[in-house]
């Protein structure tokens, strides 16, 4: 079965999210201050699930 490509908005959102994750992972090694912000763990889990399923 052939999968249809994701709509451009979904692809851009996923790319931006991945970029944010990589930026936060690299920050401690650049001695850059990481800004702590509230995080909805349920939403974070749903996002990870979307990456894994795709």
N, C-alpha and C positions, 0 to 999 in steps of 0.2 A: 504494500500500500504506500502510495506516495504522499508525503507530508507537504502541506502548503506552507509557504514562507510566512513568517510572522509579519503583521502589519508594521510599517516603519516606526510608528509611535512606540510600539511595544519593544522593538529592537533598540531604539534609542534609549528608552527608559532602563532597559536591562544593561546596556553599555554604560550608562551614567552610574547606575548602582554599583556595577563591578568596579568602575573607576574610583568611586568613593571608598569602597572596601580596600582596594589596593593602596590608596593614599593613606588611609588610617593605619594599615599594616606597616607601611614604610616610615611613618612619622617618628616612631621611637628611635630608629636608626639614624635619622637625620637630626636628632636632638631638637626636634620641632615640638612645640607645645600641642598636645592633643586636647581638643575641647570636648569635655564630657557633656553629653546632652541626654535628656530622657529618651528611653527607647521602649517601644511596645514589643515585648518579646514574642507575643503571638504573631504580630505582623512580620517580625524578623524571621520567624520560623516559616511562615507562609512564603516569604520571598525566597528563602533557601530551598524550600520544596519546589518552587517554580523553576529554579535553576537546575535542580537535580532531575526533575521530570523531563525538562526540555532536553 
